[in-house]
């Protein structure tokens, strides 16, 4: 399990665990609780590479990033540790 400090989003931190290339756990701290719980449940059990491919580059309004986009960076960090 790693903790990732987000940049440019309402969520402050994402705790994520990746085992054998599969996202096993995601928890957002801050942000929109219902939406982020939904994102977490949708990606848990998915291959990490698939999550990155689907969510990378999603923007929130005029912001250059979003919570799902930041999740992809957290997953990459977890994969590298």
KEKE-3310 file (N, C-alpha, C; in steps of 0.2 Angstrom, whole numbers, plus 5000, padded with zeros to 4 digits):
npx = (5004:5003:5004:4999:5001:4990:4990:4983:4969:4953:4953:4965:4974:4978:4977:4983:4984:4993:4994:5003:5001:4988:4975:4971:4966:4959:4959:4952:4956:4947:4939:4925:4915:4905:4907:4920:4921:4914:4922:4934:4928:4925:4938:4945:4952:4954:4966:4981:4987:4976:4968:4976:4976:4963:4959:4969:4973:4960:4951:4945:4933:4940:4952:4969:4970:4962:4953:4952:4963:4974:4974:4979:4993:4996:4994:5004:5015:5014:5016:5029:5035)
npy = (4994:5011:5028:5042:5059:5070:5081:5096:5093:5090:5080:5075:5065:5049:5032:5017:5000:4988:4972:4960:4966:4969:4980:4981:4988:5004:5020:5036:5052:5065:5076:5072:5061:5051:5049:5046:5035:5026:5026:5020:5007:5002:5001:4992:4976:4976:4975:4984:4991:4993:5001:5013:5016:5018:5029:5039:5056:5061:5076:5088:5099:5114:5111:5105:5091:5077:5068:5054:5054:5057:5046:5037:5040:5037:5024:5020:5023:5014:5002:5003:5002)
npz = (5000:4995:4999:4990:4987:4980:4966:4962:4963:4972:4980:4993:4995:4989:4993:4988:4982:4973:4967:4960:4947:4948:4953:4970:4980:4984:4990:4993:5000:5004:4992:4981:4989:4985:4971:4971:4978:4970:4959:4964:4968:4955:4949:4957:4957:4944:4930:4933:4922:4913:4920:4920:4906:4903:4912:4912:4908:4910:4913:4925:4923:4920:4924:4923:4926:4936:4949:4945:4935:4943:4951:4942:4942:4955:4955:4946:4954:4964:4957:4954:4966)
capx = (5000:5007:5000:5001:4999:4988:4991:4978:4962:4950:4956:4972:4978:4975:4980:4982:4988:4994:4998:5004:4998:4981:4973:4968:4963:4960:4955:4953:4955:4945:4936:4918:4914:4901:4910:4927:4920:4912:4929:4938:4925:4925:4944:4948:4951:4956:4974:4983:4988:4970:4965:4980:4974:4956:4958:4974:4971:4954:4951:4940:4932:4946:4959:4973:4970:4956:4955:4954:4969:4979:4974:4984:5000:4997:4995:5011:5020:5013:5019:5036:5038)
capy = (5000:5017:5034:5047:5066:5072:5088:5100:5090:5091:5074:5077:5059:5042:5026:5012:4994:4984:4966:4956:4969:4970:4985:4978:4993:5011:5024:5043:5056:5071:5075:5070:5055:5046:5048:5043:5028:5023:5025:5015:5000:5000:4999:4987:4970:4977:4976:4991:4994:4994:5007:5018:5017:5021:5035:5044:5062:5064:5082:5090:5106:5118:5109:5100:5084:5075:5063:5048:5055:5057:5039:5033:5042:5034:5017:5019:5024:5008:4997:5004:5001)
capz = (5000:4995:4999:4985:4988:4974:4964:4958:4964:4978:4985:4995:4995:4987:4996:4983:4983:4967:4969:4954:4942:4949:4958:4975:4985:4982:4995:4992:5005:5002:4986:4981:4992:4981:4965:4972:4981:4964:4955:4968:4967:4948:4947:4961:4953:4937:4929:4933:4915:4910:4923:4918:4899:4903:4916:4911:4904:4911:4916:4929:4921:4916:4928:4919:4929:4939:4953:4941:4932:4948:4952:4937:4944:4961:4953:4943:4959:4968:4953:4954:4973)
cpx = (5004:5002:5003:4997:4997:4990:4985:4971:4960:4952:4963:4976:4975:4980:4978:4987:4988:4998:4998:5001:4991:4980:4969:4964:4964:4956:4957:4952:4953:4941:4928:4917:4911:4904:4916:4926:4918:4918:4933:4935:4926:4932:4947:4946:4953:4964:4976:4984:4982:4967:4969:4977:4968:4956:4963:4972:4964:4954:4945:4938:4938:4952:4962:4973:4963:4958:4956:4961:4975:4979:4979:4991:5001:4998:5002:5016:5020:5016:5026:5039:5038)
cpy = (5006:5023:5039:5054:5068:5079:5091:5097:5092:5086:5076:5071:5053:5037:5020:5006:4991:4978:4962:4959:4971:4975:4982:4982:5000:5015:5032:5047:5063:5070:5074:5063:5050:5044:5044:5036:5024:5021:5020:5008:4998:4998:4993:4980:4970:4977:4983:4995:4997:5001:5013:5020:5020:5028:5041:5050:5064:5071:5084:5098:5108:5116:5105:5093:5083:5070:5056:5049:5054:5050:5035:5034:5038:5026:5015:5019:5017:5002:4997:5003:4993)
cpz = (5000:4996:4994:4986:4981:4972:4960:4958:4971:4983:4986:4994:4992:4990:4991:4984:4976:4969:4962:4948:4942:4954:4963:4980:4983:4988:4994:4998:5003:4995:4987:4983:4988:4975:4966:4974:4975:4960:4958:4967:4960:4946:4951:4958:4946:4936:4929:4927:4912:4913:4921:4911:4899:4907:4915:4906:4905:4915:4920:4927:4917:4919:4923:4921:4933:4944:4950:4938:4937:4951:4948:4939:4951:4959:4950:4949:4963:4964:4953:4961:4975)
residu = (UNK:UNK:UNK:UNK:UNK:UNK:UNK:UNK:UNK:UNK:UNK:UNK:UNK:UNK:UNK:UNK:UNK:UNK:UNK:UNK:UNK:UNK:UNK:UNK:UNK:UNK:UNK:UNK:UNK:UNK:UNK:UNK:UNK:UNK:UNK:UNK:UNK:UNK:UNK:UNK:UNK:UNK:UNK:UNK:UNK:UNK:UNK:UNK:UNK:UNK:UNK:UNK:UNK:UNK:UNK:UNK:UNK:UNK:UNK:UNK:UNK:UNK:UNK:UNK:UNK:UNK:UNK:UNK:UNK:UNK:UNK:UNK:UNK:UNK:UNK:UNK:UNK:UNK:UNK:UNK:UNK)
# end
